[in-house]
């Protein structure tokens, strides 16, 4: 990508969207990466020769994906209303979640994952519990399992946490925002502190591509923070990577190709591998933002007076 | 150069009254010799690169690769390709030896038909050209002839000045492309194109398009390229840079009263050799080989062959 003048940067030359180029100088685009690599690293006198561009493109994209998984701090956030079905469909570029929160009264309350299954598929069965099939031999499935239906109806017990209430820590039913409890007889033991939380819980069904919530999330505003793979929905022209990682991407491509090429000496492959690893560490340190100003802010906290 | 070559050949052949080579025979031998030497350039270029990689070639005046690539580059041409009906197939030039690069002009700025044929001008009364619509340096293509020119000035809202004459008659269509966002279309083999089109990461896109060579029918050899993705199917947005074959040399003459042909450089069919002067020696030797076989003179053939071999040995 060519260097932009001020008008192009601030106003995109008057074309919509006018903010298109804001902050773009931090990034190097996939087109440039592939172009630079073909120009500088592939040739008659280079380590790599007789390469197809699509090989370079493939490894460049893989490098960007890997960086997005574990090195970048570029977390996307999506706010959606959770419907009465208590299901949140994962965004199209979702790869893994970072945090899930409910937005109430101007605050974000982080939600905890329910380690127990809260959703299940249900096969239809006859009176003798035999599984039912259609004429093609496919198993007939219920639209919703009992587990799902009860969770949606709020008919499944969960733990009520409210220190000011006599029912604090007791199991009950949350239906339409109101709590209902069993008539209490005797004592209660064994609160599962692992799952005890006053906020609703969730569990991600990766295969189905949805997040299932407990009943308390109905009609609540949910904020999903997640990481993507940086492929921008297949729009190659928009795929970019922070410049701090540019050299790593080149070394990743070089290593990946040398590693899978026939007849390359092992010491050359090893050199490329070490180069790649060192550059990744280097870029991670750069991106960690350890600079004096930020350290100073943290150190100021040591002199805080405690009451 | 062709006349000097012919005179040298005749001088050697006629020395011992071996025989006479007619102009038409000479032209045939000349074509063969030129093609032979032309092809040798590519092999020599490759050999030289191998030598460079093993440090058996120098730089400066010893940089033989430079000279070889200069000769090959002198046969480099660019042309916009003609689309086959409305599809993503394009006809290749008839005279190409090898396709080096294929480009896709991805940003079509505007198109229309020429209103008035003026030299080095594009006039379209239906347009309102501005510098933001058609920046200086944009590329104008004559859709019919596929000739191209650069916009050098915006004379008025309906008239552009262009770098070369497009020979665009009134009513003939044109397209104007941005000189930015030109994408290289990558050559992919027929073996790989299926996998490439079905790849989630590397399927051809507007940013990274690909093409395959093919298009043979039961009666004709393939001379078309198919571009992917199939959405790239504009009438004149594919340009190719290729190495063409040298033109067929023609030693032209006028016949005098005594029947002796005399060289006539002014003839419309005259074509000189296109190889550099340094190849004159090689051309003479090659032609002597063919002539020696033609007139069944072993000595002529051997002379040409020996000279040719020693030259090859010296160069390798």
Interface residues (C-beta under 8 A of the other chain):
Chain A: X13 X30 X31 X34 X44 X45 X52 X53 X54 X57 X58 X61 X62 X231 X234 X236 X237
Chain B: X49 X52 X53 X132 X184 X186 X188 X192 X196 X199 X201 X202 X205 X206 X207 X208 X210
